[in-house]
């Protein structure tokens, strides 16, 4: 946690040299208790900036390949990231996320599952929506705008620009323990989730 | 990562896989147009006659045909039925590593072996990787369980086989993913296996 808070301070301190950051809706983040932070994914900057400005320390699900080098295998867990293997049903990643929520801590996921190639919002990964329905905790929708312009997936360099992060009001989803119930509720839950993220895009 | 990952064909002349890096620019081998990043995430195109156009990345991407339209006129390019082939750098998972935070077990991650260069070919019913040295490997669509993009690579997982990652030094990883998914979808329809609704974390049909 010490390294996490140190990294937060570094990012917040140095970011003004790189670009402008507007943060809205911090009052929507629950001060205590578990929640799922569900964000869109425009750029490699998203987790760095969202975790830097969010007052609660977020356990964030990250693709397993990010832990491949020894340095990142050491660093990422200390920044509260945990790996998910996206090419198979990764029961351990789901178990770990649910355990953290049960311990009263927030967990972050990127509902599109990968960065957007063209900057547009992509359809949600259904596995992320299943996690929402399995967890049954409040969902804080997070919308990040401008990160694609700063660092799109198809380019190597970061450019100076304004990035806006909006934390939306928490949205409630039912806790559905039975798989059949979750599958039935999936389409409507996916629509509600994406609507909550889209609402702050304008 | 390159503009060619986003623009798998030249948006000015339509040549597929035609963009090649030349210094700050990526140039089309067909019409000679040059592309580079402009302000924010815009892309500047300079045609061979010197005309310059600037559009947002999404607007340039919209000028390319959609995958369904592309599929409707997709024909084999070789007598043995290759639909598309590209030079790739392949890496196969050779084991797993455990990730912990102190004494807390977080998860396992795949550990990839050394890269092998070769040619990846897409057929109507399988993928085939022919390395420059060594034996070719195939993945039939009936055994592929997931197709997953990761940064600028394409990951493919098959039943009881390790995940394999392909990097495309001269082609678009994004387009390969879309095309592979579309061809697998067509194969599933043709063999009566239903409509695929997701490719990750595993292929699921309706």
Interface residues (C-beta under 8 A of the other chain):
Chain A: X63 X64 X65 X67 X68 X73 X76 X77 X78 X82 X83 X84 X85 X86 X87 X88 X89 X90 X92 X93 X96 X113 X114 X117 X118 X119 X120 X125 X126 X127 X148 X149 X150 X152 X153 X154 X155 X156 X157 X159 X161
Chain B: X1 X2 X3 X5 X6 X37 X39 X40 X41 X56 X57 X58 X61 X97 X99 X100 X101 X106 X107 X108 X109 X110 X111 X112 X145 X146 X148 X149 X150 X151 X155 X156 X157 X163 X174 X197 X198 X200 X201 X202
